[in-house]
Amino acid sequence: MLVLSPQAFNERTGIVIGLPMTTASFNESNPFAIKFVGPKNVTSYVLAHQPKSFDWRARGAKAHPWKQVSEDVFSAACEQLNQIITICA
């Protein structure tokens, strides 16, 4: 998941809000999927049309080993989401 909510919110509520990520290649033709290549040269996609939230404490969620996507990927995801719901800065 590409987390969009700020850390202060996440820590206070135990909830994260973000966009799912996948390596499923059928997303190549998805106009709402942001394609990028990760550190291990794996093609991945951020699904900007599927915002989600979940209780990260209850699920025992941890930060992904990559820690974060590039600023370009994050910006592209926010821009794509803004085209749908216009709230992401």
TIVO-2410 file (N, C-alpha, C; in nm, 3 decimals):
# residues 89
REC num residu      c1      c2      c3 atome chaine
REC   1      M   0.084  -0.118   0.000     N      A
REC   1      M   0.000   0.000   0.000    CA      A
REC   1      M   0.089   0.124   0.000     C      A
REC   2      L   0.052   0.218  -0.083     N      A
REC   2      L   0.116   0.349  -0.082    CA      A
REC   2      L   0.036   0.435   0.015     C      A
REC   3      V   0.092   0.462   0.131     N      A
REC   3      V   0.021   0.536   0.236    CA      A
REC   3      V   0.019   0.684   0.200     C      A
REC   4      L  -0.100   0.742   0.202     N      A
REC   4      L  -0.119   0.885   0.173    CA      A
REC   4      L  -0.143   0.967   0.299     C      A
REC   5      S  -0.196   0.903   0.402     N      A
REC   5      S  -0.227   0.977   0.525    CA      A
REC   5      S  -0.098   1.009   0.601     C      A
REC   6      P  -0.097   1.123   0.672     N      A
REC   6      P   0.024   1.163   0.744    CA      A
REC   6      P   0.050   1.075   0.867     C      A
REC   7      Q   0.176   1.063   0.902     N      A
REC   7      Q   0.217   0.978   1.013    CA      A
REC   7      Q   0.146   1.015   1.143     C      A
REC   8      A   0.128   1.144   1.170     N      A
REC   8      A   0.060   1.185   1.294    CA      A
REC   8      A  -0.082   1.128   1.301     C      A
REC   9      F  -0.154   1.130   1.189     N      A
REC   9      F  -0.288   1.072   1.182    CA      A
REC   9      F  -0.281   0.922   1.204     C      A
REC  10      N  -0.189   0.857   1.134     N      A
REC  10      N  -0.176   0.711   1.142    CA      A
REC  10      N  -0.149   0.666   1.285     C      A
REC  11      E  -0.058   0.735   1.353     N      A
REC  11      E  -0.023   0.697   1.490    CA      A
REC  11      E  -0.137   0.724   1.587     C      A
REC  12      R  -0.204   0.836   1.569     N      A
REC  12      R  -0.312   0.873   1.663    CA      A
REC  12      R  -0.434   0.783   1.649     C      A
REC  13      T  -0.470   0.747   1.525     N      A
REC  13      T  -0.592   0.670   1.500    CA      A
REC  13      T  -0.568   0.521   1.485     C      A
REC  14      G  -0.447   0.482   1.449     N      A
REC  14      G  -0.419   0.341   1.419    CA      A
REC  14      G  -0.466   0.303   1.279     C      A
REC  15      I  -0.509   0.402   1.202     N      A
REC  15      I  -0.560   0.377   1.067    CA      A
REC  15      I  -0.463   0.438   0.965     C      A
REC  16      V  -0.446   0.372   0.853     N      A
REC  16      V  -0.375   0.430   0.739    CA      A
REC  16      V  -0.472   0.440   0.623     C      A
REC  17      I  -0.453   0.541   0.542     N      A
REC  17      I  -0.533   0.561   0.421    CA      A
REC  17      I  -0.434   0.564   0.306     C      A
REC  18      G  -0.462   0.486   0.203     N      A
REC  18      G  -0.369   0.482   0.092    CA      A
REC  18      G  -0.423   0.411  -0.030     C      A
REC  19      L  -0.330   0.376  -0.117     N      A
REC  19      L  -0.364   0.312  -0.244    CA      A
REC  19      L  -0.293   0.178  -0.253     C      A
REC  20      P  -0.364   0.073  -0.294     N      A
REC  20      P  -0.300  -0.057  -0.305    CA      A
REC  20      P  -0.195  -0.059  -0.415     C      A
REC  21      M  -0.098  -0.148  -0.398     N      A
REC  21      M   0.007  -0.168  -0.496    CA      A
REC  21      M   0.008  -0.315  -0.536     C      A
REC  22      T   0.046  -0.341  -0.660     N      A
REC  22      T   0.047  -0.478  -0.711    CA      A
REC  22      T   0.156  -0.493  -0.818     C      A
REC  23      T   0.189  -0.617  -0.846     N      A
REC  23      T   0.280  -0.647  -0.957    CA      A
REC  23      T   0.204  -0.716  -1.071     C      A
REC  24      A   0.072  -0.725  -1.061     N      A
REC  24      A  -0.008  -0.792  -1.163    CA      A
REC  24      A   0.003  -0.719  -1.297     C      A
REC  25      S   0.058  -0.787  -1.396     N      A
REC  25      S   0.088  -0.724  -1.525    CA      A
REC  25      S  -0.036  -0.682  -1.604     C      A
REC  26      F  -0.153  -0.738  -1.572     N      A
REC  26      F  -0.274  -0.697  -1.646    CA      A
REC  26      F  -0.307  -0.550  -1.621     C      A
REC  27      N  -0.244  -0.488  -1.521     N      A
REC  27      N  -0.266  -0.346  -1.494    CA      A
REC  27      N  -0.195  -0.255  -1.594     C      A
REC  28      E  -0.115  -0.313  -1.682     N      A
REC  28      E  -0.044  -0.236  -1.784    CA      A
REC  28      E  -0.140  -0.148  -1.864     C      A
REC  29      S  -0.260  -0.198  -1.890     N      A
REC  29      S  -0.357  -0.123  -1.970    CA      A
REC  29      S  -0.459  -0.046  -1.884     C      A
REC  30      N  -0.443  -0.049  -1.753     N      A
REC  30      N  -0.534   0.020  -1.662    CA      A
REC  30      N  -0.499   0.169  -1.659     C      A
REC  31      P  -0.590   0.256  -1.702     N      A
REC  31      P  -0.557   0.399  -1.707    CA      A
REC  31      P  -0.540   0.462  -1.568     C      A
REC  32      F  -0.581   0.392  -1.462     N      A
REC  32      F  -0.568   0.445  -1.326    CA      A
REC  32      F  -0.452   0.382  -1.250     C      A
REC  33      A  -0.371   0.301  -1.317     N      A
REC  33      A  -0.256   0.238  -1.253    CA      A
REC  33      A  -0.129   0.315  -1.287     C      A
REC  34      I  -0.053   0.349  -1.185     N      A
REC  34      I   0.073   0.420  -1.204    CA      A
REC  34      I   0.184   0.316  -1.205     C      A
REC  35      K   0.248   0.300  -1.319     N      A
REC  35      K   0.352   0.200  -1.336    CA      A
REC  35      K   0.486   0.255  -1.290     C      A
REC  36      F   0.562   0.171  -1.221     N      A
REC  36      F   0.698   0.208  -1.183    CA      A
REC  36      F   0.781   0.082  -1.165     C      A
REC  37      V   0.911   0.098  -1.166     N      A
REC  37      V   1.002  -0.014  -1.145    CA      A
REC  37      V   1.067   0.005  -1.009     C      A
REC  38      G   1.052  -0.096  -0.924     N      A
REC  38      G   1.105  -0.089  -0.788    CA      A
REC  38      G   1.254  -0.118  -0.782     C      A
REC  39      P   1.309  -0.114  -0.661     N      A
REC  39      P   1.453  -0.130  -0.641    CA      A
REC  39      P   1.509  -0.264  -0.690     C      A
REC  40      K   1.428  -0.367  -0.693     N      A
REC  40      K   1.474  -0.498  -0.740    CA      A
REC  40      K   1.440  -0.520  -0.887     C      A
REC  41      N   1.416  -0.409  -0.960     N      A
REC  41      N   1.384  -0.412  -1.102    CA      A
REC  41      N   1.254  -0.488  -1.131     C      A
REC  42      V   1.160  -0.481  -1.037     N      A
REC  42      V   1.029  -0.543  -1.053    CA      A
REC  42      V   0.928  -0.436  -1.092     C      A
REC  43      T   0.855  -0.459  -1.200     N      A
REC  43      T   0.751  -0.366  -1.243    CA      A
REC  43      T   0.632  -0.378  -1.148     C      A
REC  44      S   0.588  -0.264  -1.096     N      A
REC  44      S   0.477  -0.259  -1.002    CA      A
REC  44      S   0.380  -0.150  -1.045     C      A
REC  45      Y   0.262  -0.150  -0.982     N      A
REC  45      Y   0.157  -0.054  -1.015    CA      A
REC  45      Y   0.092  -0.005  -0.887     C      A
REC  46      V   0.068   0.125  -0.878     N      A
REC  46      V  -0.013   0.184  -0.772    CA      A
REC  46      V  -0.152   0.202  -0.832     C      A
REC  47      L  -0.254   0.152  -0.764     N      A
REC  47      L  -0.391   0.157  -0.816    CA      A
REC  47      L  -0.464   0.278  -0.759     C      A
REC  48      A  -0.459   0.388  -0.832     N      A
REC  48      A  -0.512   0.516  -0.784    CA      A
REC  48      A  -0.664   0.518  -0.775     C      A
REC  49      H  -0.732   0.425  -0.836     N      A
REC  49      H  -0.878   0.423  -0.834    CA      A
REC  49      H  -0.935   0.337  -0.720     C      A
REC  50      Q  -0.847   0.288  -0.631     N      A
REC  50      Q  -0.893   0.201  -0.524    CA      A
REC  50      Q  -0.846   0.247  -0.385     C      A
REC  51      P  -0.876   0.372  -0.344     N      A
REC  51      P  -0.832   0.414  -0.210    CA      A
REC  51      P  -0.888   0.321  -0.103     C      A
REC  52      K  -0.804   0.294  -0.004     N      A
REC  52      K  -0.842   0.201   0.103    CA      A
REC  52      K  -0.799   0.259   0.238     C      A
REC  53      S  -0.859   0.209   0.343     N      A
REC  53      S  -0.812   0.238   0.478    CA      A
REC  53      S  -0.819   0.108   0.556     C      A
REC  54      F  -0.730   0.095   0.655     N      A
REC  54      F  -0.736  -0.019   0.744    CA      A
REC  54      F  -0.664   0.011   0.874     C      A
REC  55      D  -0.696  -0.067   0.975     N      A
REC  55      D  -0.635  -0.054   1.106    CA      A
REC  55      D  -0.502  -0.126   1.103     C      A
REC  56      W  -0.394  -0.051   1.093     N      A
REC  56      W  -0.262  -0.112   1.079    CA      A
REC  56      W  -0.218  -0.182   1.207     C      A
REC  57      R  -0.264  -0.136   1.321     N      A
REC  57      R  -0.227  -0.203   1.447    CA      A
REC  57      R  -0.292  -0.340   1.456     C      A
REC  58      A  -0.421  -0.347   1.427     N      A
REC  58      A  -0.494  -0.474   1.436    CA      A
REC  58      A  -0.438  -0.577   1.337     C      A
REC  59      R  -0.389  -0.530   1.223     N      A
REC  59      R  -0.333  -0.620   1.122    CA      A
REC  59      R  -0.184  -0.645   1.140     C      A
REC  60      G  -0.124  -0.575   1.237     N      A
REC  60      G   0.019  -0.592   1.260    CA      A
REC  60      G   0.103  -0.548   1.141     C      A
REC  61      A   0.056  -0.445   1.071     N      A
REC  61      A   0.124  -0.398   0.950    CA      A
REC  61      A   0.257  -0.332   0.984     C      A
REC  62      K   0.350  -0.349   0.894     N      A
REC  62      K   0.484  -0.290   0.908    CA      A
REC  62      K   0.518  -0.218   0.778     C      A
REC  63      A   0.613  -0.127   0.788     N      A
REC  63      A   0.659  -0.056   0.668    CA      A
REC  63      A   0.721  -0.158   0.571     C      A
REC  64      H   0.699  -0.136   0.443     N      A
REC  64      H   0.757  -0.220   0.339    CA      A
REC  64      H   0.909  -0.202   0.341     C      A
REC  65      P   0.984  -0.306   0.307     N      A
REC  65      P   1.131  -0.292   0.305    CA      A
REC  65      P   1.181  -0.178   0.216     C      A
REC  66      W   1.106  -0.142   0.111     N      A
REC  66      W   1.148  -0.032   0.024    CA      A
REC  66      W   1.132   0.103   0.094     C      A
REC  67      K   1.053   0.107   0.200     N      A
REC  67      K   1.022   0.227   0.278    CA      A
REC  67      K   0.930   0.325   0.205     C      A
REC  68      Q   0.966   0.370   0.087     N      A
REC  68      Q   0.878   0.463   0.015    CA      A
REC  68      Q   0.907   0.458  -0.134     C      A
REC  69      V   0.808   0.502  -0.210     N      A
REC  69      V   0.827   0.513  -0.355    CA      A
REC  69      V   0.894   0.647  -0.385     C      A
REC  70      S   0.935   0.665  -0.508     N      A
REC  70      S   0.998   0.792  -0.545    CA      A
REC  70      S   0.894   0.905  -0.538     C      A
REC  71      E   0.945   1.026  -0.528     N      A
REC  71      E   0.856   1.144  -0.525    CA      A
REC  71      E   0.773   1.151  -0.653     C      A
REC  72      D   0.831   1.111  -0.766     N      A
REC  72      D   0.757   1.112  -0.894    CA      A
REC  72      D   0.638   1.018  -0.890     C      A
REC  73      V   0.657   0.898  -0.836     N      A
REC  73      V   0.547   0.801  -0.829    CA      A
REC  73      V   0.441   0.851  -0.731     C      A
REC  74      F   0.484   0.903  -0.616     N      A
REC  74      F   0.388   0.956  -0.518    CA      A
REC  74      F   0.306   1.069  -0.578     C      A
REC  75      S   0.372   1.162  -0.646     N      A
REC  75      S   0.301   1.275  -0.708    CA      A
REC  75      S   0.205   1.228  -0.816     C      A
REC  76      A   0.248   1.133  -0.897     N      A
REC  76      A   0.161   1.081  -1.003    CA      A
REC  76      A   0.038   1.014  -0.943     C      A
REC  77      A   0.055   0.940  -0.834     N      A
REC  77      A  -0.058   0.875  -0.768    CA      A
REC  77      A  -0.156   0.979  -0.714     C      A
REC  78      C  -0.103   1.083  -0.650     N      A
REC  78      C  -0.190   1.190  -0.598    CA      A
REC  78      C  -0.263   1.262  -0.711     C      A
REC  79      E  -0.194   1.291  -0.820     N      A
REC  79      E  -0.258   1.358  -0.934    CA      A
REC  79      E  -0.369   1.271  -0.992     C      A
REC  80      Q  -0.344   1.141  -1.005     N      A
REC  80      Q  -0.445   1.050  -1.059    CA      A
REC  80      Q  -0.565   1.042  -0.965     C      A
REC  81      L  -0.540   1.032  -0.835     N      A
REC  81      L  -0.650   1.028  -0.738    CA      A
REC  81      L  -0.727   1.160  -0.740     C      A
REC  82      N  -0.658   1.272  -0.754     N      A
REC  82      N  -0.725   1.402  -0.761    CA      A
REC  82      N  -0.821   1.411  -0.879     C      A
REC  83      Q  -0.791   1.344  -0.987     N      A
REC  83      Q  -0.881   1.344  -1.102    CA      A
REC  83      Q  -1.012   1.272  -1.070     C      A
REC  84      I  -1.006   1.186  -0.969     N      A
REC  84      I  -1.125   1.108  -0.933    CA      A
REC  84      I  -1.203   1.176  -0.820     C      A
REC  85      I  -1.131   1.219  -0.713     N      A
REC  85      I  -1.203   1.271  -0.596    CA      A
REC  85      I  -1.157   1.409  -0.547     C      A
REC  86      T  -1.053   1.464  -0.598     N      A
REC  86      T  -1.003   1.598  -0.569    CA      A
REC  86      T  -0.986   1.629  -0.419     C      A
REC  87      I  -0.907   1.545  -0.349     N      A
REC  87      I  -0.875   1.578  -0.211    CA      A
REC  87      I  -0.727   1.563  -0.179     C      A
REC  88      C  -0.652   1.492  -0.258     N      A
REC  88      C  -0.512   1.465  -0.229    CA      A
REC  88      C  -0.426   1.585  -0.272     C      A
REC  89      A  -0.342   1.632  -0.182     N      A
REC  89      A  -0.258   1.750  -0.212    CA      A
REC  89      A  -0.135   1.714  -0.292     C      A
***
